[in-house]
Amino acid sequence: MNSREPLTYGIDIGMSSSVVAVGLRDGTVEVVADPLAAPDDIASMPTAVCVLPDGRISVGHAAEQDQLHHPEHFRREFKREIAAGGLIPIGPGQTVSVTSVVGAVLRQLRELARSAHPGEPDHVVITVPAGWERTEQQRMRAAAREAGFRPETVELLGEPAAAAQWAASSDLVAADGPMLVYDLGGSTFACAVTAADGTGRLLGTEELLDVGGTDFDRAMFSLLRAAEEPPDDLDIAGQLRLDTACRDVKHALSVVTTVELPAAHAGTARGCEISRAEFEKQIGPLIQRTTDVCDSLVRNLRLRWTDLAAVLLVGGSSRIPLVHQRLEALAPGRVVLAARPELVVAIGAARFRLPAGVPDGRRALAAEQPAVPLGPPAAEGRPAVPAGQPPQVAAPSPRLVDRDPRVGRAPRMPSGTAQPAATQPVARRRRSLAAVVLVFWLAAVALPALVGNDPMWWVTIALAVVVTGAAVLVRRARRRSSNA
């Protein structure tokens, strides 16, 4: 058997870019390069599509080229629409199913992987937000079928769990204590705490489905409008240039403190200048929400920030210096930024199903961290830059060896799998609260009814019993449905 044949695919479909990593039978993992990508970004493909007049869907860099001729049929940043499902508008009077769009992206990633390493993998691990419900999971599985993947090979893995798998296989992150994974991507934010045993086993996760790089792009657009009002009559090409400018300035401000934007790119008469301080003021409340969620998770697990061995930053938006500053204040000296944070999730997903005997001698324990139906990579990691200093930009390599304001829940465990021990105290507190409410209700309602023999009290008690019984039946039905 050829040791260079593919064994696993790790796929991360992000809001702005998507990545596929291939786990080979010799235990190494390689990120597949997109031949159409720019020299400084060859390890990822834009999550973009363009529906052509003949009905074909172009994907990635090809879609970005086709948008020049068919701008009204171009779409990007549609990951959040997977949760809504149904049809998405893509041109005047034209719609396309979200499953078809995601399936086209997966098909392109599959073709890239097969061109680099011919053969079919035994496992295809697709990462998804940890808070996704059964409906969203089924849509992703349907998209994988449309892409040509065999259904029996497809597994879904929560994005925080995939990042934890990368950390467990890396010697660059300390394994002498629990670790917090801070995953700030293009559409969602997620955080997770891993066990201290170095296996990547999750103790708990939290998620925000309305905070990500797309929201930072909107903040940048607001700054451009404040600097000088762009003309309202921008054509489609001008609007696309302005959108690109927002992203480019956002990325540049992670390295420098001030960016001068020419008029041609800003869509204004005289251009403008944007500083990092202005940008951080705009996005500060969003970053604060992410650190608040992290603090809540740590406290719910009955841990302290001093108990954490490391805080690992993953996801492209984690490069923003303000992220490091806020987390460094909570965990001084233990914040680590991967060299290519947008690749960590895909590499971790590819490593998830690799057998024992990988080069570093570590292995993710599948029995303890199942790929439940919910869920970019880096060859190296490095400490995040100190506050106020620009981060060093790692040289890219085509072959790197080695998310509504509701807060997401910990990944749902399959039938027969024990809930993580650290999440059990939360469940016990909820049961205790329910018991207190029941005792209060008996003291305030039931006893006066028995003593006074008031018919209206008896009616109230009967209604309460009926409602409680109905709630129990619905909960049991939901459990049977989720375990089916």
Secondary structure, DSSP 8 states (H G I E B T S, - for coil): --TTSEEEEEEEE-SSEEEEEEEETTS-EEE---TTS-TT-TT-EE-EEEE-TTS-EEETHHHHHHTTT-GGGEEE--TTHHHH-SEEE-STT-EEEHHHHHHHHHHHHHHHHHHHS-S--SEEEEEE-TT--HHHHHHHHHHHHHTT--GGGEEEEEHHHHHHHHHHT-TTS--SS-EEEEEE-SS-EEEEEE-TTSS--EEEEEEETT-SHHHHHHHHHHHHHHHS---TT--HHHHHHHHHHHHHHHHHTTT-SEEEE-HHHHTSSS-EEEEHHHHHHHHHHHHHHHHHHHHHHHHHTT--GGG-SEEEEESGGGGSHHHHHHHHHHSTT-EEEESSTTTHHHHHHHHHT--S--TTS----TTTS---------S-EEE---TTS--------SS-------EE------TT----GGGHHHHHHHHHHHHHHHHHHIIIIIHHHHHH--HHHHHHHHHHHHHHHHHHHHHHHHHHHHH-
